[in-house]
Amino acid sequence: MIAQFLVNGAEGSAAGARAERIARAVGPGDAEIVYRDGSRRRAVAGMAKASRRARPRVIWAMDLAVAPVVAALTRSRGTKFVVDTGDSPAAFLEQVQAGRALIAIARVLERVGYGSADCIVVRGPYHAEQLRARGLDARVIPDGVDLKLFGPADATGLRAKMGLERKFTVGIQGHFTWYPALGGGLGWELVHAIALRKDLPIHALLIGSGPGLSHLRVLAEDLGVGDRVTVVGRVSYQDLALYLNACDVCLLTQTNDPSSWVRTTGKLPGYLACGRYILASRVGTAAEILPEEMLIDYEGRWDHAYPAKLAERFAGLIRGPERLTRGADLRGLAQQFDYERVAEEAAALVRSLAN
């Protein structure tokens, strides 16, 4: 076997989808995917056992996480090891004010994972620059999107089904988290922006799952806008494009700190491919490729003034809805994230390491 992909997630997860695409490009019968199963200890044991059985020439750890990294350390002599990560764990834990022990573990994980890897793959150029400044070589292979599945589509029927006719719909797709130390999480800024402009027909469409959704529902009720938030939960990758097309605007908010600058995020390629109008914080890859009118300054690690900035942009788009058509101009930018191109680049790396 040429390659084995160790995924710190379940089948159908974002990490799993990336592994599946690359494995397919490596070739049928030449690649295997091992998903995380159960607790961390059980996952390490299961992945290590699978690697000893298969004896691949390349082990690709999908995400800088304990289970795939520790399992890879038990690999056979001569087996190459790739760490593929879209995050900086220690910087992220510092951002959300996690405990010292967790931050220390993350730093050890980074040191061990990067130090034992034959190749480090990251999703964005800033992350590569950050690692190179630490004396580590890194290769950029971005997040991807299936351009055969994602594109403009008529979502009129879906909007009607969800009761969103004649409503200015702002969508967020992702895993919804919540950080008590910061007082918010993904979607926090959107709910507050809606509450600031109750005079406007702004409606939130939250696509995904996660513990933060219950907090957002409570927040929306407390602010008197509970009826303006629709949660559709997790949808399949095949159906996601239609839900994105049901949005007038797609939101991409990242805090202005090192942990966010390293990300491309899988959301951005999907939004681009569907030709959605995007409002993004001026952080990371979005700041590099989106037009100025779609960027909003984000001040510091947690910008309490950001909802007001969002609300102002929403008001401007409602006054001039013809501007929303400019989202279609973004579709060309999605080509650089085409999964066929991304997967083939990764597969070429696998083959070069295997040889």
C-alpha positions, 0 to 999 in steps of 0.5 A, spaced: 500 500 500 502 506 498 498 511 503 494 510 509 490 516 511 489 517 519 483 521 520 481 525 527 474 524 525 468 520 523 466 518 516 463 524 513 467 529 517 471 535 513 477 532 515 474 525 512 472 528 506 479 531 504 482 524 506 477 521 501 479 526 495 486 525 496 486 517 497 481 517 490 487 521 487 492 516 489 489 511 486 484 505 487 487 499 492 493 504 493 490 508 499 486 506 505 483 511 510 482 510 517 477 514 521 477 515 529 473 510 533 471 512 540 476 515 545 483 518 544 486 512 547 482 507 543 483 511 537 491 511 538 491 503 538 486 502 532 490 507 528 497 504 530 494 497 529 491 498 522 498 501 520 502 495 522 497 491 518 497 495 512 505 497 512 504 503 508 509 507 505 506 513 507 502 515 513 498 522 512 495 524 519 489 528 517 489 534 522 495 535 528 491 531 533 493 526 538 490 520 535 493 520 528 500 523 531 501 518 536 499 512 532 504 515 526 510 515 531 509 507 532 510 506 524 514 501 521 522 504 519 522 507 513 515 509 512 514 517 511 510 521 515 506 527 513 502 532 518 496 535 514 493 541 518 489 547 518 490 550 525 495 552 530 492 548 536 496 552 541 495 559 539 487 557 538 487 554 545 490 561 548 485 565 544 479 561 547 483 562 554 483 555 555 487 552 561 494 552 562 495 544 561 491 544 555 495 549 552 502 545 554 499 539 551 498 542 545 505 545 544 508 538 546 503 536 540 506 541 535 513 540 537 512 532 536 508 532 530 512 537 526 519 534 529 517 527 527 514 529 520 517 528 513 513 533 510 508 538 513 502 540 509 498 547 511 492 550 508 494 557 507 500 561 506 501 565 512 501 558 516 507 556 512 510 563 513 509 562 520 512 555 520 518 557 516 520 563 521 521 557 526 525 553 521 520 548 519 519 547 512 511 547 510 508 546 503 501 549 502 495 545 499 489 549 501 482 546 503 478 544 497 471 544 494 467 540 489 466 544 483 461 539 480 457 539 486 457 547 488 455 552 484 449 557 483 442 554 483 435 556 484 433 555 491 427 559 491 423 552 493 427 551 499 427 558 501 419 558 501 419 551 505 423 555 510 419 561 510 424 565 508 421 569 502 422 576 502 427 576 508 434 578 507 437 571 509 444 571 512 447 564 512 453 561 516 455 554 515 460 550 520 461 547 526 458 551 532 462 552 538 461 556 544 467 559 549 464 562 555 471 566 557 470 570 551 462 570 551 460 567 544 462 563 538 460 562 531 454 566 530 454 570 536 456 576 531 450 575 527 445 574 532 447 581 535 447 584 529 440 582 527 438 585 534 441 591 533 437 592 526 430 589 528 427 594 523 430 590 518 428 584 515 434 580 517 434 573 518 439 568 520 440 561 517 445 556 521 447 550 517 451 545 521 451 542 528 455 543 535 454 545 542 454 553 540 447 552 537 443 551 544 447 558 546 445 562 540 438 560 541 438 562 548 442 569 546 437 570 540 431 569 545 434 574 550 435 579 545 428 578 542 430 575 535 428 568 536 423 568 531 429 571 526 434 565 527 433 558 523 437 552 525 437 547 519 442 542 522 448 538 519 446 537 511 450 532 507 455 535 502 451 533 496 445 538 499 450 543 502 450 547 496 443 548 495 442 551 502 448 556 501 444 558 495 438 560 499 442 565 503 443 572 500 449 573 504 454 568 507 458 570 513 465 568 514 468 571 521 474 570 524 478 573 530 484 577 528 489 573 532 495 568 529 490 562 530 485 565 525 490 568 520 493 561 519 486 558 516 483 558 509 477 554 512 473 550 508 467 555 508 470 560 503 471 555 497 464 553 498 461 560 498 466 562 492 463 556 488 456 558 489 457 565 487 454 568 494 456 575 496 460 574 502 462 579 508 468 577 511 473 579 517 479 582 514 483 576 516 487 570 513 486 568 506 479 572 505 483 578 506 488 576 501 482 574 495 476 578 497 474 585 494 474 590 499 467 591 499 466 584 502 471 585 508 470 588 515 476 590 520 476 586 526 479 589 532 483 584 536 482 577 539 474 579 540 471 585 537 465 587 541 463 592 536 463 587 530 456 586 530 454 594 529 459 594 523 455 588 520 449 591 521 451 597 517 453 593 512 447 589 512 443 595 511 447 598 505 445 591 502 438 592 503 438 599 500 442 597 494 440 589 493 443 589 486 450 589 489 448 582 491 449 580 484 457 581 485 457 575 488 457 571 482 464 575 480 467 570 485 466 564 482 473 564 478 476 565 485 474 558 487 478 555 481 484 555 486 480 550 491 478 545 486 478 539 489 480 535 483 486 540 483 488 540 490 487 532 491 492 531 485 497 536 488 496 532 494 497 525 491 503 527 487 506 529 494 504 522 496 507 518 490 514 522 491 515 521 498 513 513 497 518 513 491 
